Amino acid sequence: MHVKPGKGSAFVRTKLKNAQNGNVVERTFRAGESVPQAVLEKSTMQHTYKEGDDYIFMDMESYEEGRLNAKQIGDRVKYLKDGMEVNVVRWGEQVIDVELPNSVVLEVTQTDPGVKGDTATGGTKPAIVETGAQVMVPLFISIGERIRVDTRDDKYMGRE
């Protein structure tokens, strides 16, 4: 926000987010003060396989392989499956973020059977999908069905 007080020189009041750890800081800059620009590089990579604790990705432009660990990917690792394309955001050589698609289609591998007449309205039950993630699904979903899951908030979106 640009502020021009009645007395003194103008300044800019900002909120800055640290891309490495997510902290938000309020900073004030005087008029004419410059800030170095952070150069972020975004590349599309395809997850090919998992080896130990490392996830192997292939760059879709140069076809070079790269390794990322679960800490670099974050909690979205639970939706990562072979062949999935993701966007990797880097600052220099450091990985800042791994962006998965907003929704993925996964097969239900484990869930309790839904019993007719359990609830008066639509109820939910936990289900484990092929990647090992747990998602709350409606009672009518059974083992072997393919469902669409929102990776941003872990919500069931529908059947495929």
N, C-alpha and C positions, 0 to 999 in steps of 0.2 A: 504494500500500500504506500503510495507516494504521499508524504506529509509536508505541507508548507506552512510552518508556524508564522504567526504575525511578526515575531522577532527572531532573527537568526536565519541560518541557511536551511534549505530544504533537505530532507532525508527520506530514505526508503526503509520501511519496516517490513521484514520478511519472516516467513516461517520456512525453515529448511529441513529437509528430511535426509538423514544419513543413509545412503543406499546400502552400506555394509551391515549396519546393525538395526536400522529402522527407527532410531531415535529422532525426535522432532525438536528443533532448537529455534528459538526466536532470535533474530539478529537485526541490527540496525546498521545501515550503510549511509555515509554522507554522499551528497550529490557529487558526481564525477568519480567516485571510487569504483575501481574495476575489480571483478572477481574472476579468477581463472575458471575456464569452462571444463567440466569433466567430460571426457570423450568415452561414451559407452558404445560398445559394439554388440549388435544383436545378430545371431546366426541361427539358422535352422539346422537341427541335428536329429538324427534318428537313433532311437535306443535299439541296439542290436542284441546284446546279451548281458548277463550279470556274471561276474567272476569274483568270487569271494565277497568282500564288502564293496567292491567297485562296480559301477555301472558303466558299460562301454557304449559310447555314442559314436556315430559316424557323421561327419560334416557333409551336408547334402551338396555343397558346391565343390569342395576340394577332395572329397572322399577320404579324408584323413580320419583316423580313429583318435578319440580322446576319452579319458577316464574321469568320472566324477564319483565322489562318495556320497553316502546318504545324507551327511551333514550339509553338503553343498546343495543338494536337491531340496532338502527340507521335508516337511511332513507330507508333501504331495507325492512322495516316493511310493506311497501305498496304492496309487492308481497307475503307476508306470508299468507298461507291459511291452514285450518285444515288438518291434516294428513301429512303435509310436513315434511321431515326429513332435519335437518340442522346440521352443525358442530359448536359447541360452544367451543371457545378457552378461557381457564381460566388461570389466574396467581394467585395461591392460591385460595381464595374464590371470587376474583374479575373477572368479565366477561370482557375480552379484545375485543373479536370480535365474531360476529355471521355470519357464512358463509352460504349463501343460495346456491342452485344449480345455475349453470351458466345460465340456461334457465328454464322457467316454462311455462306450458300450462294453459291459462286462458280464460274464456268465456267473450265475449264482451257484456256488459249490456246496453251501451248507446253510440250512435254515430249518426251523421247526415247521411241521405241517400246520396249516391254518385250519381250525375246526369251525365248521359252519355254525353260526349262532353265537360266536364268542362275544360280539359287541353289538350294540344297537346302531352305532355309526361306524365308519371306517376306522379300523385300528391299525397299528403297526407292530412289526416284530423285527428283531435283528436278523440280518443275513450276512454271510461271509461270501465275498466275490472271489474270482479267480486270482486276483493279485494279493489276497489276504486282508483286504480292507473290510471293515464292518460298516454296513449301511442299514438304516431303518427303512423297511419296505412294507407295503400293504400286506394284509393277511393272505390274499389270494396268490401271491408269488410263491413258486415252488422251485425245488432244485433242478438245475439244467436250463432254466429260462435266462434269456439275455435281457438285461435292463440297462437303461441310460441313467448315469449318475452325474450330478453337477460336482465338478472337482473343487469349486470355490467354497462350497458350504456343506459338502458331504450329503446332499439330499437326493432322494430317489426322484427321477423325472418322468419315468414311464417305461413301458416294455418296448422291446425292439421286434 
